[in-house]
Amino acid sequence: MRLPRRAELTEQQEDFLMEAPFDKPVLCVGPPGTGKTVLALYRAAILRQKEEKVDLIMHSKLLNRYVERSVKELAIDINTKTWNSWVYGLWRKGHRRLNMPQLEKYLPDFKKMVSLIIEGKVNNLPNMYWNHLIIDEGQDFPKEFYLFLTFLKSQSNVVNGRKAPAVTIFADDNQRMEEKRNSTIRDIQNYMPGIEMYEVTANYRNTRPIAKLASYFHIGMSTGVPEVPKSIKGLIPQLRSFDTLEKEVRSIVNWLHNNDDLSAGVIVPDIATLKRVDVAITPIAEEKNFTVQKYMSGTEAKTINFHKGGTITIVCDKSCKGLEFDGVFIPQIQSYKTDGVNEDFFKMKMYVMISRARKYLQLSYSDCDEAPKILKILPTPEQGVLKWKI
């Protein structure tokens, strides 16, 4: 992640940092590439200068790892955690012997938690206080989470004579990758009364051709699409077909070999595809002295190095939000199911994956006797936003 200097921020971004109150709930919305995570970090830095205690939370362990370098760069003394870690830790502070009620594993039952507090069964409510909570990728959190925060903020036994807990949320309706466990912008507004909303719209991550392709998959959610950058030129994203998986992944290694000062991210639909791509690409990458790293369930996020040159990073689509790479490759697109799926959520996935790319984007498939069904959902060659090389 390249952290821009404060002087490089857009007028919209600077307005948010200068104007957003610290004593009210705040919501900042914007499409991919508009710098929401950057603003989260700078807001945290400002709050620390005011000697406020700050917790920065996000859904993904991988995104948490990704922002660590920027936290160090700004020399911010803050706690960065996944939301599960923060919520479960908060509950233990309130009552170490009372298990967190869950709807399923790693999904707290927030309504039951509220009931237990009302019934007086949580014996140390003052310990459930926080000073300022900053939430990145807020659309990834269940809407009941915001109800729970609002409830706690209103409890005198939690506040206990201190300043009311504050919340800042950064979110984007377009980037909901699952059909469950998500919140819309309207959900967040409804569950956090009095929240003040700000908007950022300028895209400074993607080249103009990549931004145009991402916009093709926008489904009309309230956040809208980012302003297509006028000055950032680049290659039109490509769709390619290959006879074999070996040739498909070799194209990735060849790109990095010609651009070894850049970063390469490979995004796949599931663990099975990730393992297949990893097995195929690793020996080819090692021939060029490149490193292949992969992240999936069970991987220790701290082992992932986003800043080492000559590295290919493979992740599943659910883990790619918030990340960015100079070159993004989406191989094996025939593995995406298009029958019986929610087409809107599929388009959201495409929107998120495409917008991870700064400079170069390639979609590809291989070993197919017939054209994959997914091609029917992609823009045609005549539309000029995706170059078909098949």
BALOBA-1460 file (C-alpha; in Angstrom, 3 decimals):
// residues 390
<rec num="1" residu="m" x="0.000" y="0.000" z="0.000"/>
<rec num="2" residu="r" x="1.413" y="3.350" z="-1.018"/>
<rec num="3" residu="l" x="0.525" y="5.884" z="1.653"/>
<rec num="4" residu="p" x="0.287" y="9.346" z="0.067"/>
<rec num="5" residu="r" x="1.653" y="12.335" z="1.924"/>
<rec num="6" residu="r" x="-0.938" y="14.584" z="3.537"/>
<rec num="7" residu="a" x="-0.183" y="17.245" z="0.909"/>
<rec num="8" residu="e" x="-1.107" y="14.763" z="-1.860"/>
<rec num="9" residu="l" x="-4.652" y="14.175" z="-0.620"/>
<rec num="10" residu="t" x="-7.591" y="15.382" z="-2.687"/>
<rec num="11" residu="e" x="-9.737" y="18.294" z="-1.613"/>
<rec num="12" residu="q" x="-12.545" y="15.885" z="-0.667"/>
<rec num="13" residu="q" x="-10.192" y="13.813" z="1.470"/>
<rec num="14" residu="e" x="-8.747" y="16.868" z="3.186"/>
<rec num="15" residu="d" x="-12.247" y="18.240" z="3.831"/>
<rec num="16" residu="f" x="-13.147" y="15.013" z="5.609"/>
<rec num="17" residu="l" x="-10.047" y="15.118" z="7.808"/>
<rec num="18" residu="m" x="-10.628" y="18.784" z="8.662"/>
<rec num="19" residu="e" x="-14.400" y="18.722" z="9.177"/>
<rec num="20" residu="a" x="-15.588" y="15.310" z="10.407"/>
<rec num="21" residu="p" x="-16.487" y="15.617" z="14.122"/>
<rec num="22" residu="f" x="-14.847" y="13.437" z="16.739"/>
<rec num="23" residu="d" x="-17.779" y="13.376" z="19.166"/>
<rec num="24" residu="k" x="-20.430" y="11.967" z="16.802"/>
<rec num="25" residu="p" x="-20.719" y="8.806" z="14.750"/>
<rec num="26" residu="v" x="-19.211" y="9.441" z="11.315"/>
<rec num="27" residu="l" x="-19.644" y="7.517" z="8.073"/>
<rec num="28" residu="c" x="-17.354" y="8.032" z="5.068"/>
<rec num="29" residu="v" x="-18.467" y="6.312" z="1.861"/>
<rec num="30" residu="g" x="-16.694" y="5.909" z="-1.449"/>
<rec num="31" residu="p" x="-16.016" y="3.389" z="-4.228"/>
<rec num="32" residu="p" x="-12.768" y="1.395" z="-4.549"/>
<rec num="33" residu="g" x="-9.606" y="3.410" z="-5.035"/>
<rec num="34" residu="t" x="-10.892" y="6.584" z="-3.379"/>
<rec num="35" residu="g" x="-8.610" y="6.300" z="-0.346"/>
<rec num="36" residu="k" x="-10.922" y="5.233" z="2.464"/>
<rec num="37" residu="t" x="-8.228" y="3.175" z="4.205"/>
<rec num="38" residu="v" x="-5.788" y="6.074" z="3.798"/>
<rec num="39" residu="l" x="-8.308" y="8.360" z="5.506"/>
<rec num="40" residu="a" x="-8.834" y="5.815" z="8.274"/>
<rec num="41" residu="l" x="-5.104" y="5.868" z="8.976"/>
<rec num="42" residu="y" x="-4.793" y="9.661" z="8.881"/>
<rec num="43" residu="r" x="-7.860" y="10.060" z="11.107"/>
<rec num="44" residu="a" x="-6.278" y="7.647" z="13.569"/>
<rec num="45" residu="a" x="-3.073" y="9.708" z="13.498"/>
<rec num="46" residu="i" x="-4.991" y="12.933" z="14.215"/>
<rec num="47" residu="l" x="-6.845" y="11.311" z="17.118"/>
<rec num="48" residu="r" x="-3.586" y="10.039" z="18.613"/>
<rec num="49" residu="q" x="-2.168" y="13.560" z="18.408"/>
<rec num="50" residu="k" x="-5.156" y="14.551" z="20.550"/>
<rec num="51" residu="e" x="-4.161" y="11.753" z="22.958"/>
<rec num="52" residu="e" x="-7.262" y="9.735" z="22.191"/>
<rec num="53" residu="k" x="-7.027" y="5.944" z="22.392"/>
<rec num="54" residu="v" x="-7.843" y="4.463" z="18.982"/>
<rec num="55" residu="d" x="-8.870" y="0.991" z="17.867"/>
<rec num="56" residu="l" x="-8.752" y="0.387" z="14.085"/>
<rec num="57" residu="i" x="-10.636" y="-2.754" z="13.093"/>
<rec num="58" residu="m" x="-11.377" y="-4.511" z="9.811"/>
<rec num="59" residu="h" x="-12.899" y="-7.803" z="8.766"/>
<rec num="60" residu="s" x="-9.895" y="-9.484" z="7.149"/>
<rec num="61" residu="k" x="-6.683" y="-10.689" z="8.793"/>
<rec num="62" residu="l" x="-4.955" y="-10.145" z="5.470"/>
<rec num="63" residu="l" x="-6.040" y="-6.494" z="5.202"/>
<rec num="64" residu="n" x="-4.936" y="-5.995" z="8.802"/>
<rec num="65" residu="r" x="-1.508" y="-7.298" z="7.789"/>
<rec num="66" residu="y" x="-1.539" y="-5.104" z="4.678"/>
<rec num="67" residu="v" x="-1.955" y="-1.843" z="6.611"/>
<rec num="68" residu="e" x="0.674" y="-2.630" z="9.256"/>
<rec num="69" residu="r" x="3.459" y="-0.962" z="7.275"/>
<rec num="70" residu="s" x="1.431" y="2.245" z="6.867"/>
<rec num="71" residu="v" x="0.724" y="2.290" z="10.607"/>
<rec num="72" residu="k" x="4.475" y="2.101" z="11.235"/>
<rec num="73" residu="e" x="5.160" y="4.716" z="8.541"/>
<rec num="74" residu="l" x="2.863" y="7.188" z="10.302"/>
<rec num="75" residu="a" x="4.265" y="6.116" z="13.684"/>
<rec num="76" residu="i" x="0.725" y="5.742" z="15.047"/>
<rec num="77" residu="d" x="0.335" y="4.103" z="18.442"/>
<rec num="78" residu="i" x="-2.984" y="2.343" z="17.767"/>
<rec num="79" residu="n" x="-4.473" y="-1.109" z="18.095"/>
<rec num="80" residu="t" x="-5.203" y="-2.698" z="14.710"/>
<rec num="81" residu="k" x="-7.352" y="-5.821" z="14.906"/>
<rec num="82" residu="t" x="-9.835" y="-7.928" z="13.050"/>
<rec num="83" residu="w" x="-13.408" y="-7.218" z="14.091"/>
<rec num="84" residu="n" x="-13.776" y="-10.706" z="15.583"/>
<rec num="85" residu="s" x="-10.739" y="-10.176" z="17.754"/>
<rec num="86" residu="w" x="-12.032" y="-6.792" z="18.914"/>
<rec num="87" residu="v" x="-15.619" y="-7.923" z="19.621"/>
<rec num="88" residu="y" x="-14.655" y="-11.119" z="21.440"/>
<rec num="89" residu="g" x="-12.023" y="-9.213" z="23.414"/>
<rec num="90" residu="l" x="-14.577" y="-6.551" z="24.388"/>
<rec num="91" residu="w" x="-16.992" y="-9.219" z="25.604"/>
<rec num="92" residu="r" x="-14.303" y="-10.901" z="27.725"/>
<rec num="93" residu="k" x="-13.560" y="-7.546" z="29.344"/>
<rec num="94" residu="g" x="-17.190" y="-7.354" z="30.387"/>
<rec num="95" residu="h" x="-17.409" y="-10.885" z="31.763"/>
<rec num="96" residu="r" x="-14.556" y="-13.381" z="31.460"/>
<rec num="97" residu="r" x="-16.679" y="-16.326" z="32.562"/>
<rec num="98" residu="l" x="-19.682" y="-15.670" z="30.337"/>
<rec num="99" residu="n" x="-19.214" y="-17.210" z="26.912"/>
<rec num="100" residu="m" x="-19.947" y="-15.072" z="23.895"/>
<rec num="101" residu="p" x="-23.354" y="-16.110" z="22.501"/>
<rec num="102" residu="q" x="-23.017" y="-17.098" z="18.841"/>
<rec num="103" residu="l" x="-25.347" y="-17.738" z="15.929"/>
<rec num="104" residu="e" x="-22.557" y="-19.869" z="14.469"/>
<rec num="105" residu="k" x="-18.796" y="-20.093" z="14.821"/>
<rec num="106" residu="y" x="-17.218" y="-16.619" z="14.678"/>
<rec num="107" residu="l" x="-20.619" y="-14.946" z="14.250"/>
<rec num="108" residu="p" x="-21.699" y="-13.322" z="17.531"/>
<rec num="109" residu="d" x="-25.374" y="-13.188" z="18.476"/>
<rec num="110" residu="f" x="-25.514" y="-9.455" z="19.114"/>
<rec num="111" residu="k" x="-29.194" y="-9.425" z="20.062"/>
<rec num="112" residu="k" x="-28.567" y="-12.060" z="22.729"/>
<rec num="113" residu="m" x="-25.574" y="-10.059" z="23.970"/>
<rec num="114" residu="v" x="-27.805" y="-7.000" z="24.403"/>
<rec num="115" residu="s" x="-30.361" y="-9.116" z="26.293"/>
<rec num="116" residu="l" x="-27.705" y="-10.452" z="28.671"/>
<rec num="117" residu="i" x="-26.536" y="-6.916" z="29.433"/>
<rec num="118" residu="i" x="-30.099" y="-5.722" z="30.047"/>
<rec num="119" residu="e" x="-30.669" y="-8.701" z="32.361"/>
<rec num="120" residu="g" x="-27.628" y="-7.683" z="34.415"/>
<rec num="121" residu="k" x="-25.661" y="-10.840" z="33.641"/>
<rec num="122" residu="v" x="-22.561" y="-8.996" z="32.417"/>
<rec num="123" residu="n" x="-20.790" y="-8.082" z="35.634"/>
<rec num="124" residu="n" x="-18.158" y="-5.570" z="34.534"/>
<rec num="125" residu="l" x="-19.775" y="-3.215" z="32.047"/>
<rec num="126" residu="p" x="-17.325" y="-0.292" z="32.576"/>
<rec num="127" residu="n" x="-14.615" y="-2.487" z="31.025"/>
<rec num="128" residu="m" x="-16.606" y="-2.601" z="27.761"/>
<rec num="129" residu="y" x="-15.821" y="1.064" z="27.156"/>
<rec num="130" residu="w" x="-13.780" y="2.198" z="24.158"/>
<rec num="131" residu="n" x="-12.506" y="5.678" z="23.323"/>
<rec num="132" residu="h" x="-12.604" y="5.910" z="19.513"/>
<rec num="133" residu="l" x="-13.341" y="3.008" z="17.206"/>
<rec num="134" residu="i" x="-12.463" y="3.260" z="13.493"/>
<rec num="135" residu="i" x="-14.031" y="0.621" z="11.237"/>
<rec num="136" residu="d" x="-12.631" y="-0.030" z="7.755"/>
<rec num="137" residu="e" x="-14.691" y="-1.904" z="5.127"/>
<rec num="138" residu="g" x="-17.741" y="-1.373" z="7.330"/>
<rec num="139" residu="q" x="-20.063" y="-3.030" z="4.802"/>
<rec num="140" residu="d" x="-18.498" y="-6.387" z="5.761"/>
<rec num="141" residu="f" x="-19.952" y="-6.280" z="9.266"/>
<rec num="142" residu="p" x="-23.443" y="-7.571" z="10.138"/>
<rec num="143" residu="k" x="-25.933" y="-4.782" z="10.710"/>
<rec num="144" residu="e" x="-26.632" y="-6.080" z="14.237"/>
<rec num="145" residu="f" x="-23.050" y="-5.138" z="15.122"/>
<rec num="146" residu="y" x="-23.957" y="-1.470" z="14.689"/>
<rec num="147" residu="l" x="-27.048" y="-1.932" z="16.835"/>
<rec num="148" residu="f" x="-24.806" y="-3.417" z="19.531"/>
<rec num="149" residu="l" x="-22.367" y="-0.477" z="19.374"/>
<rec num="150" residu="t" x="-25.214" y="2.040" z="19.588"/>
<rec num="151" residu="f" x="-26.655" y="0.192" z="22.577"/>
<rec num="152" residu="l" x="-23.334" y="0.137" z="24.438"/>
<rec num="153" residu="k" x="-22.704" y="3.832" z="23.739"/>
<rec num="154" residu="s" x="-26.005" y="4.645" z="25.450"/>
<rec num="155" residu="q" x="-25.321" y="2.695" z="28.644"/>
<rec num="156" residu="s" x="-24.329" y="4.893" z="31.562"/>
<rec num="157" residu="n" x="-22.658" y="1.902" z="33.236"/>
<rec num="158" residu="v" x="-20.401" y="1.537" z="30.201"/>
<rec num="159" residu="v" x="-19.564" y="5.220" z="29.863"/>
<rec num="160" residu="n" x="-19.211" y="5.545" z="33.640"/>
<rec num="161" residu="g" x="-18.661" y="9.313" z="33.633"/>
<rec num="162" residu="r" x="-16.245" y="9.282" z="30.706"/>
<rec num="163" residu="k" x="-16.520" y="10.799" z="27.230"/>
<rec num="164" residu="a" x="-19.092" y="8.952" z="25.133"/>
<rec num="165" residu="p" x="-17.471" y="6.279" z="22.910"/>
<rec num="166" residu="a" x="-17.028" y="7.466" z="19.315"/>
<rec num="167" residu="v" x="-17.225" y="5.549" z="16.038"/>
<rec num="168" residu="t" x="-15.937" y="6.331" z="12.523"/>
<rec num="169" residu="i" x="-16.972" y="3.981" z="9.711"/>
<rec num="170" residu="f" x="-15.605" y="3.682" z="6.173"/>
<rec num="171" residu="a" x="-17.809" y="1.682" z="3.816"/>
<rec num="172" residu="d" x="-18.822" y="0.973" z="0.233"/>
<rec num="173" residu="d" x="-22.100" y="-0.656" z="-0.851"/>
<rec num="174" residu="n" x="-20.396" y="-1.894" z="-4.019"/>
<rec num="175" residu="q" x="-17.950" y="-4.118" z="-2.173"/>
<rec num="176" residu="r" x="-20.202" y="-6.598" z="-0.426"/>
<rec num="177" residu="m" x="-18.676" y="-9.930" z="-1.425"/>
<rec num="178" residu="e" x="-21.124" y="-12.258" z="0.356"/>
<rec num="179" residu="e" x="-24.889" y="-12.387" z="0.441"/>
<rec num="180" residu="k" x="-24.928" y="-12.750" z="4.228"/>
<rec num="181" residu="r" x="-23.185" y="-10.975" z="7.103"/>
<rec num="182" residu="n" x="-23.139" y="-7.641" z="5.318"/>
<rec num="183" residu="s" x="-24.554" y="-4.173" z="5.877"/>
<rec num="184" residu="t" x="-25.750" y="-1.611" z="3.371"/>
<rec num="185" residu="i" x="-25.103" y="2.101" z="3.846"/>
<rec num="186" residu="r" x="-28.765" y="2.464" z="4.786"/>
<rec num="187" residu="d" x="-28.418" y="-0.293" z="7.405"/>
<rec num="188" residu="i" x="-25.520" y="1.549" z="9.031"/>
<rec num="189" residu="q" x="-27.440" y="4.830" z="9.020"/>
<rec num="190" residu="n" x="-30.541" y="3.193" z="10.516"/>
<rec num="191" residu="y" x="-28.642" y="1.454" z="13.295"/>
<rec num="192" residu="m" x="-26.502" y="4.451" z="14.235"/>
<rec num="193" residu="p" x="-28.850" y="7.416" z="14.703"/>
<rec num="194" residu="g" x="-27.366" y="10.865" z="14.172"/>
<rec num="195" residu="i" x="-24.487" y="9.597" z="12.069"/>
<rec num="196" residu="e" x="-22.857" y="12.242" z="9.843"/>
<rec num="197" residu="m" x="-22.014" y="11.103" z="6.303"/>
<rec num="198" residu="y" x="-19.142" y="12.202" z="4.064"/>
<rec num="199" residu="e" x="-18.270" y="11.090" z="0.555"/>
<rec num="200" residu="v" x="-15.072" y="10.606" z="-1.441"/>
<rec num="201" residu="t" x="-15.299" y="10.001" z="-5.178"/>
<rec num="202" residu="a" x="-11.914" y="10.583" z="-6.849"/>
<rec num="203" residu="n" x="-10.134" y="7.401" z="-7.948"/>
<rec num="204" residu="y" x="-6.379" y="7.676" z="-7.657"/>
<rec num="205" residu="r" x="-5.540" y="3.939" z="-7.624"/>
<rec num="206" residu="n" x="-6.477" y="2.632" z="-11.062"/>
<rec num="207" residu="t" x="-5.511" y="3.617" z="-14.579"/>
<rec num="208" residu="r" x="-8.330" y="4.999" z="-16.701"/>
<rec num="209" residu="p" x="-8.871" y="1.720" z="-18.678"/>
<rec num="210" residu="i" x="-9.024" y="-0.388" z="-15.501"/>
<rec num="211" residu="a" x="-11.431" y="2.058" z="-13.860"/>
<rec num="212" residu="k" x="-13.693" y="1.924" z="-16.927"/>
<rec num="213" residu="l" x="-13.809" y="-1.882" z="-16.847"/>
<rec num="214" residu="a" x="-14.584" y="-1.896" z="-13.121"/>
<rec num="215" residu="s" x="-17.426" y="0.575" z="-13.726"/>
<rec num="216" residu="y" x="-18.961" y="-1.888" z="-16.200"/>
<rec num="217" residu="f" x="-19.738" y="-4.177" z="-13.245"/>
<rec num="218" residu="h" x="-21.268" y="-1.492" z="-11.052"/>
<rec num="219" residu="i" x="-24.831" y="-2.527" z="-10.164"/>
<rec num="220" residu="g" x="-26.193" y="0.856" z="-9.115"/>
<rec num="221" residu="m" x="-25.580" y="0.768" z="-5.352"/>
<rec num="222" residu="s" x="-25.770" y="4.013" z="-3.417"/>
<rec num="223" residu="t" x="-22.020" y="4.581" z="-3.159"/>
<rec num="224" residu="g" x="-21.789" y="5.015" z="-6.920"/>
<rec num="225" residu="v" x="-18.702" y="4.611" z="-9.068"/>
<rec num="226" residu="p" x="-15.473" y="6.558" z="-8.650"/>
<rec num="227" residu="e" x="-14.652" y="9.361" z="-11.012"/>
<rec num="228" residu="v" x="-12.699" y="7.795" z="-13.883"/>
<rec num="229" residu="p" x="-9.180" y="9.253" z="-13.760"/>
<rec num="230" residu="k" x="-8.468" y="11.406" z="-16.809"/>
<rec num="231" residu="s" x="-4.706" y="11.626" z="-16.531"/>
<rec num="232" residu="i" x="-3.720" y="8.063" z="-15.559"/>
<rec num="233" residu="k" x="-3.174" y="6.272" z="-18.850"/>
<rec num="234" residu="g" x="-2.597" y="2.558" z="-19.211"/>
<rec num="235" residu="l" x="-3.221" y="-0.615" z="-21.168"/>
<rec num="236" residu="i" x="-6.742" y="-1.884" z="-21.804"/>
<rec num="237" residu="p" x="-7.384" y="-4.953" z="-19.587"/>
<rec num="238" residu="q" x="-7.050" y="-8.253" z="-21.422"/>
<rec num="239" residu="l" x="-9.034" y="-11.479" z="-21.649"/>
<rec num="240" residu="r" x="-6.814" y="-14.373" z="-22.732"/>
<rec num="241" residu="s" x="-7.244" y="-18.100" z="-23.337"/>
<rec num="242" residu="f" x="-4.523" y="-20.751" z="-23.089"/>
<rec num="243" residu="d" x="-4.245" y="-24.401" z="-24.046"/>
<rec num="244" residu="t" x="-2.954" y="-25.421" z="-20.627"/>
<rec num="245" residu="l" x="-2.783" y="-24.122" z="-17.077"/>
<rec num="246" residu="e" x="1.010" y="-24.213" z="-17.341"/>
<rec num="247" residu="k" x="0.915" y="-21.681" z="-20.199"/>
<rec num="248" residu="e" x="-1.670" y="-19.590" z="-18.325"/>
<rec num="249" residu="v" x="0.449" y="-19.182" z="-15.193"/>
<rec num="250" residu="r" x="3.621" y="-18.731" z="-17.238"/>
<rec num="251" residu="s" x="2.062" y="-15.557" z="-18.642"/>
<rec num="252" residu="i" x="1.932" y="-14.222" z="-15.067"/>
<rec num="253" residu="v" x="5.583" y="-15.042" z="-14.419"/>
<rec num="254" residu="n" x="6.609" y="-13.519" z="-17.749"/>
<rec num="255" residu="w" x="4.828" y="-10.261" z="-16.868"/>
<rec num="256" residu="l" x="6.612" y="-10.059" z="-13.529"/>
<rec num="257" residu="h" x="9.941" y="-10.920" z="-15.180"/>
<rec num="258" residu="n" x="9.503" y="-7.893" z="-17.454"/>
<rec num="259" residu="n" x="8.271" y="-5.721" z="-14.571"/>
<rec num="260" residu="d" x="10.206" y="-7.054" z="-11.588"/>
<rec num="261" residu="d" x="9.989" y="-3.745" z="-9.764"/>
<rec num="262" residu="l" x="6.188" y="-4.109" z="-9.597"/>
<rec num="263" residu="s" x="3.859" y="-6.283" z="-7.517"/>
<rec num="264" residu="a" x="1.750" y="-9.158" z="-8.873"/>
<rec num="265" residu="g" x="-1.494" y="-10.345" z="-7.308"/>
<rec num="266" residu="v" x="-3.372" y="-13.475" z="-8.414"/>
<rec num="267" residu="i" x="-7.033" y="-13.696" z="-7.401"/>
<rec num="268" residu="v" x="-8.930" y="-16.996" z="-7.582"/>
<rec num="269" residu="p" x="-12.497" y="-18.063" z="-6.699"/>
<rec num="270" residu="d" x="-11.818" y="-20.815" z="-4.156"/>
<rec num="271" residu="i" x="-9.257" y="-22.892" z="-2.253"/>
<rec num="272" residu="a" x="-9.240" y="-25.710" z="-4.819"/>
<rec num="273" residu="t" x="-8.316" y="-23.300" z="-7.614"/>
<rec num="274" residu="l" x="-5.756" y="-21.586" z="-5.384"/>
<rec num="275" residu="k" x="-3.965" y="-24.874" z="-4.731"/>
<rec num="276" residu="r" x="-4.061" y="-25.840" z="-8.400"/>
<rec num="277" residu="v" x="-2.609" y="-22.486" z="-9.491"/>
<rec num="278" residu="d" x="0.015" y="-22.592" z="-6.734"/>
<rec num="279" residu="v" x="1.266" y="-26.027" z="-7.776"/>
<rec num="280" residu="a" x="1.479" y="-24.932" z="-11.417"/>
<rec num="281" residu="i" x="3.108" y="-21.531" z="-10.941"/>
<rec num="282" residu="t" x="5.641" y="-22.197" z="-8.169"/>
<rec num="283" residu="p" x="8.252" y="-24.150" z="-10.189"/>
<rec num="284" residu="i" x="7.977" y="-21.676" z="-13.084"/>
<rec num="285" residu="a" x="8.407" y="-18.719" z="-10.723"/>
<rec num="286" residu="e" x="11.390" y="-20.353" z="-9.019"/>
<rec num="287" residu="e" x="13.134" y="-20.578" z="-12.403"/>
<rec num="288" residu="k" x="13.160" y="-16.749" z="-12.369"/>
<rec num="289" residu="n" x="14.056" y="-16.544" z="-8.647"/>
<rec num="290" residu="f" x="10.580" y="-15.237" z="-7.815"/>
<rec num="291" residu="t" x="8.720" y="-16.077" z="-4.611"/>
<rec num="292" residu="v" x="5.145" y="-17.369" z="-4.570"/>
<rec num="293" residu="q" x="3.108" y="-16.771" z="-1.432"/>
<rec num="294" residu="k" x="-0.495" y="-17.776" z="-0.844"/>
<rec num="295" residu="y" x="-3.103" y="-16.887" z="1.730"/>
<rec num="296" residu="m" x="-6.024" y="-19.114" z="2.696"/>
<rec num="297" residu="s" x="-7.814" y="-20.238" z="5.827"/>
<rec num="298" residu="g" x="-5.223" y="-21.432" z="8.320"/>
<rec num="299" residu="t" x="-2.396" y="-19.325" z="6.869"/>
<rec num="300" residu="e" x="-0.707" y="-17.045" z="9.369"/>
<rec num="301" residu="a" x="-1.242" y="-13.563" z="7.903"/>
<rec num="302" residu="k" x="2.032" y="-12.324" z="9.385"/>
<rec num="303" residu="t" x="3.944" y="-14.566" z="6.980"/>
<rec num="304" residu="i" x="2.635" y="-12.584" z="3.992"/>
<rec num="305" residu="n" x="5.035" y="-9.900" z="2.757"/>
<rec num="306" residu="f" x="3.332" y="-7.335" z="0.513"/>
<rec num="307" residu="h" x="6.449" y="-5.232" z="0.040"/>
<rec num="308" residu="k" x="9.092" y="-7.669" z="-1.185"/>
<rec num="309" residu="g" x="10.013" y="-7.415" z="-4.862"/>
<rec num="310" residu="g" x="9.798" y="-10.440" z="-7.143"/>
<rec num="311" residu="t" x="6.812" y="-11.854" z="-5.278"/>
<rec num="312" residu="i" x="3.569" y="-13.325" z="-6.596"/>
<rec num="313" residu="t" x="0.722" y="-13.275" z="-4.067"/>
<rec num="314" residu="i" x="-2.221" y="-15.663" z="-4.538"/>
<rec num="315" residu="v" x="-5.470" y="-14.999" z="-2.631"/>
<rec num="316" residu="c" x="-9.117" y="-16.011" z="-2.871"/>
<rec num="317" residu="d" x="-11.578" y="-13.342" z="-3.959"/>
<rec num="318" residu="k" x="-13.076" y="-13.058" z="-0.459"/>
<rec num="319" residu="s" x="-9.677" y="-11.989" z="0.905"/>
<rec num="320" residu="c" x="-8.752" y="-9.418" z="-1.736"/>
<rec num="321" residu="k" x="-10.742" y="-6.427" z="-0.496"/>
<rec num="322" residu="g" x="-8.636" y="-3.466" z="0.539"/>
<rec num="323" residu="l" x="-5.546" y="-4.873" z="-1.195"/>
<rec num="324" residu="e" x="-3.922" y="-3.458" z="-4.312"/>
<rec num="325" residu="f" x="-1.242" y="-4.674" z="-6.699"/>
<rec num="326" residu="d" x="0.472" y="-3.158" z="-9.730"/>
<rec num="327" residu="g" x="-0.612" y="-6.135" z="-11.814"/>
<rec num="328" residu="v" x="-3.675" y="-8.258" z="-11.074"/>
<rec num="329" residu="f" x="-4.313" y="-11.627" z="-12.707"/>
<rec num="330" residu="i" x="-7.649" y="-13.441" z="-12.482"/>
<rec num="331" residu="p" x="-6.933" y="-16.905" z="-13.925"/>
<rec num="332" residu="q" x="-9.187" y="-19.926" z="-14.334"/>
<rec num="333" residu="i" x="-12.283" y="-17.779" z="-14.755"/>
<rec num="334" residu="q" x="-14.124" y="-20.859" z="-15.997"/>
<rec num="335" residu="s" x="-14.178" y="-21.942" z="-12.324"/>
<rec num="336" residu="y" x="-16.715" y="-19.239" z="-11.510"/>
<rec num="337" residu="k" x="-20.246" y="-20.595" z="-11.410"/>
<rec num="338" residu="t" x="-22.806" y="-18.489" z="-13.238"/>
<rec num="339" residu="d" x="-25.850" y="-20.786" z="-13.155"/>
<rec num="340" residu="g" x="-28.198" y="-20.254" z="-10.229"/>
<rec num="341" residu="v" x="-26.073" y="-17.533" z="-8.654"/>
<rec num="342" residu="n" x="-27.088" y="-14.059" z="-7.598"/>
<rec num="343" residu="e" x="-25.840" y="-12.113" z="-10.609"/>
<rec num="344" residu="d" x="-25.612" y="-8.855" z="-8.652"/>
<rec num="345" residu="f" x="-23.251" y="-10.390" z="-6.119"/>
<rec num="346" residu="f" x="-21.208" y="-11.962" z="-8.892"/>
<rec num="347" residu="k" x="-20.838" y="-8.532" z="-10.501"/>
<rec num="348" residu="m" x="-19.813" y="-7.099" z="-7.144"/>
<rec num="349" residu="k" x="-17.051" y="-9.715" z="-6.973"/>
<rec num="350" residu="m" x="-15.818" y="-8.738" z="-10.419"/>
<rec num="351" residu="y" x="-15.994" y="-5.050" z="-9.477"/>
<rec num="352" residu="v" x="-13.886" y="-5.615" z="-6.364"/>
<rec num="353" residu="m" x="-11.321" y="-7.889" z="-8.012"/>
<rec num="354" residu="i" x="-10.778" y="-5.632" z="-11.005"/>
<rec num="355" residu="s" x="-10.357" y="-2.533" z="-8.868"/>
<rec num="356" residu="r" x="-7.398" y="-4.144" z="-7.018"/>
<rec num="357" residu="a" x="-5.194" y="-3.468" z="-10.085"/>
<rec num="358" residu="r" x="-3.165" y="-0.279" z="-10.342"/>
<rec num="359" residu="k" x="-1.548" y="-0.650" z="-13.768"/>
<rec num="360" residu="y" x="-2.253" y="-3.996" z="-15.438"/>
<rec num="361" residu="l" x="-5.142" y="-6.471" z="-15.480"/>
<rec num="362" residu="q" x="-5.496" y="-9.878" z="-17.116"/>
<rec num="363" residu="l" x="-8.449" y="-12.274" z="-17.009"/>
<rec num="364" residu="s" x="-7.793" y="-15.748" z="-18.399"/>
<rec num="365" residu="y" x="-8.859" y="-19.368" z="-18.728"/>
<rec num="366" residu="s" x="-7.341" y="-22.622" z="-19.968"/>
<rec num="367" residu="d" x="-8.063" y="-26.280" z="-20.698"/>
<rec num="368" residu="c" x="-11.574" y="-25.517" z="-21.972"/>
<rec num="369" residu="d" x="-13.195" y="-27.491" z="-24.794"/>
<rec num="370" residu="e" x="-15.798" y="-24.767" z="-25.182"/>
<rec num="371" residu="a" x="-16.087" y="-21.116" z="-24.245"/>
<rec num="372" residu="p" x="-16.753" y="-20.649" z="-20.488"/>
<rec num="373" residu="k" x="-20.255" y="-19.430" z="-19.615"/>
<rec num="374" residu="i" x="-18.763" y="-16.499" z="-17.726"/>
<rec num="375" residu="l" x="-17.836" y="-14.882" z="-21.048"/>
<rec num="376" residu="k" x="-21.502" y="-13.981" z="-21.535"/>
<rec num="377" residu="i" x="-21.300" y="-11.700" z="-18.494"/>
<rec num="378" residu="l" x="-18.138" y="-9.918" z="-19.636"/>
<rec num="379" residu="p" x="-18.193" y="-6.827" z="-21.882"/>
<rec num="380" residu="t" x="-17.961" y="-7.619" z="-25.578"/>
<rec num="381" residu="p" x="-14.920" y="-6.657" z="-27.667"/>
<rec num="382" residu="e" x="-17.045" y="-3.999" z="-29.391"/>
<rec num="383" residu="q" x="-17.553" y="-2.153" z="-26.094"/>
<rec num="384" residu="g" x="-13.868" y="-1.327" z="-25.999"/>
<rec num="385" residu="v" x="-13.205" y="-1.812" z="-22.262"/>
<rec num="386" residu="l" x="-11.812" y="-5.384" z="-22.400"/>
<rec num="387" residu="k" x="-9.461" y="-6.618" z="-25.110"/>
<rec num="388" residu="w" x="-10.376" y="-10.162" z="-26.100"/>
<rec num="389" residu="k" x="-7.247" y="-12.149" z="-27.080"/>
<rec num="390" residu="i" x="-8.758" y="-15.607" z="-27.419"/>
